[in-house]
Amino acid sequence: MKWKTEDGGWSPYLAGALVGLLAIASVLATTQWLGKTSYLGASTTFVRAAGLFEKTVAADHVMANEYFTKTKVRIDWQFMLVVGIVLGALISSATDKSFRLESVPPTWEKRFGPSIGKRAAGAFVGGVIAMVGARLADGCPSGHGLSGMMQLSLSSFVALAMFFGAGVWVAHIVYGRGKS
């Protein structure tokens, strides 16, 4: 097995095996060490981060919010997991030398032009839509895709099919049919 692809990226087999090991480790860590009943996921962290930010401006509103009284606004293991995902992606891209700062990716620029503002607005709206979808599905693609599928959860199979189906549909609308 090759450790790297021809373009210098990580082997998908190696990356898949490492994700599998991470899934096993995360189940052990969350259920055995932390005594939790839920597995790996990240979408709640973004809501908590919004609550932490809002707490600095309107603490009374956060304290009175029914959702935040149930889902505590705090930095916990899941919050640190999201920080680790960002750092892990940075380290991964640095080690395979694919890291680069882009304000407007080439695919976006080809379709919509070089406007940084338009790209930022598109990213923001897309992020909001993705977060609303993750909250409606009671979990994000990583939670359903890694944890839910690992448990053979029917709802995760359905959610993941919907995530991918919607993603393909939106990509087709936004970018159009590719030239062969």
C-alpha positions in Angstrom: 0.0 0.0 0.0 1.3 3.4 -0.9 1.4 6.0 1.9 0.9 8.9 -0.5 -1.0 9.5 -3.7 0.7 10.6 -6.9 -0.1 14.3 -6.2 1.5 14.0 -2.7 -1.8 13.7 -0.7 -2.6 11.1 1.9 -3.6 7.6 0.7 -7.4 7.3 1.1 -6.8 3.8 2.5 -4.5 5.1 5.2 -6.8 8.0 6.0 -9.8 5.6 6.1 -8.0 3.3 8.5 -7.0 6.1 10.7 -10.6 7.4 10.8 -11.7 3.9 11.8 -9.2 3.8 14.6 -10.2 7.3 15.7 -13.9 6.1 15.8 -13.0 3.2 18.0 -10.9 5.4 20.3 -13.7 8.0 20.4 -16.2 5.4 21.5 -14.0 4.2 24.2 -13.1 7.7 25.3 -16.7 8.9 25.4 -18.4 5.8 26.8 -15.8 4.4 29.1 -13.8 7.3 30.3 -16.4 10.1 30.2 -19.5 7.9 30.9 -21.5 9.5 28.0 -24.1 7.7 25.9 -23.5 9.8 22.7 -20.6 9.4 20.4 -18.5 11.6 18.1 -20.3 14.7 16.8 -19.6 18.5 16.4 -22.7 20.5 15.5 -23.7 21.3 19.1 -20.3 22.9 19.6 -21.1 25.6 17.1 -24.3 26.4 18.9 -22.4 26.5 22.2 -19.7 28.8 20.6 -22.5 31.2 19.5 -23.9 31.1 23.1 -20.4 31.9 24.5 -20.1 34.8 22.1 -23.6 36.0 22.9 -22.9 35.7 26.6 -20.3 38.4 26.4 -22.9 40.8 24.9 -26.2 39.7 26.4 -25.6 37.3 29.3 -29.2 37.6 30.6 -30.6 36.6 27.3 -28.4 33.4 27.2 -29.3 32.6 30.8 -33.1 32.9 30.0 -32.9 31.0 26.7 -34.6 27.6 27.1 -32.2 25.8 24.7 -29.1 27.1 26.5 -30.5 26.0 29.9 -30.8 22.5 28.5 -27.6 22.5 26.5 -25.1 24.2 28.7 -22.9 26.9 27.2 -19.4 25.7 28.0 -16.1 24.6 26.6 -16.1 20.8 26.9 -14.5 17.8 25.3 -16.7 18.2 22.2 -15.6 21.9 21.9 -12.0 20.8 22.1 -12.6 18.1 19.5 -13.6 20.8 17.0 -10.5 22.7 17.8 -8.6 19.4 17.3 -10.3 18.9 13.9 -9.1 22.4 12.8 -5.5 21.8 14.1 -5.5 18.2 12.6 -6.5 19.5 9.2 -3.8 22.2 9.4 -1.2 19.7 10.3 -2.4 17.2 7.6 -2.3 19.9 4.9 1.1 21.1 6.0 2.6 17.6 6.0 1.4 16.8 2.5 2.3 20.3 1.4 -1.2 21.1 0.1 -1.8 24.0 2.5 -2.5 27.4 0.9 -4.4 30.5 1.8 -7.2 31.2 -0.7 -9.7 34.0 -0.4 -11.4 32.8 -3.5 -10.9 29.2 -4.6 -10.3 28.6 -8.4 -13.6 26.7 -8.9 -15.6 29.5 -7.3 -13.7 32.2 -9.3 -14.3 30.4 -12.6 -18.1 30.3 -12.0 -18.7 33.5 -10.0 -15.7 35.8 -10.5 -13.0 37.0 -8.2 -15.2 38.9 -5.7 -14.1 38.2 -2.1 -17.3 39.7 -0.8 -19.5 37.4 -2.9 -17.4 34.4 -1.8 -17.7 35.4 1.9 -21.5 35.9 1.5 -21.9 32.5 -0.2 -19.8 30.8 2.5 -21.8 32.5 5.3 -25.2 31.6 3.8 -24.0 28.0 3.0 -22.8 27.7 6.6 -26.1 28.9 8.0 -28.0 26.4 5.8 -25.7 23.6 6.8 -26.0 24.4 10.5 -29.8 24.6 10.3 -29.8 21.2 8.4 -27.5 19.7 11.0 -29.8 20.9 13.9 -32.9 19.6 12.1 -31.3 16.2 11.4 -30.2 16.1 15.1 -26.6 15.8 14.1 -24.0 16.8 11.6 -22.6 14.8 8.7 -19.6 13.8 10.8 -21.8 12.6 13.7 -24.2 10.7 11.4 -21.4 9.5 9.0 -18.9 8.4 11.5 -20.8 7.6 14.8 -24.2 6.8 13.4 -23.1 4.6 10.6 -20.7 2.8 12.9 -23.7 1.9 15.0 -25.7 0.9 11.9 -28.3 3.6 12.9 -31.1 3.7 10.4 -31.6 7.5 11.0 -28.0 8.1 10.2 -28.2 6.2 6.9 -31.2 8.3 6.0 -29.6 11.6 7.2 -26.4 10.9 5.4 -28.2 10.0 2.2 -30.1 13.3 2.5 -26.8 15.3 3.2 -25.1 13.8 0.1 -28.2 14.0 -2.1 -28.7 17.7 -1.2 -25.0 18.4 -1.7 -25.0 16.9 -5.2 -28.2 18.8 -6.1 -26.8 22.1 -4.8 -23.4 21.6 -6.5 -25.3 20.9 -9.7 -27.3 24.1 -9.3 -24.4 26.3 -8.2 -21.6 25.0 -10.5 -23.7 23.4 -13.4 -22.8 20.3 -15.3 -19.1 19.7 -15.7 -17.5 19.5 -19.2 -16.3 16.1 -20.1 
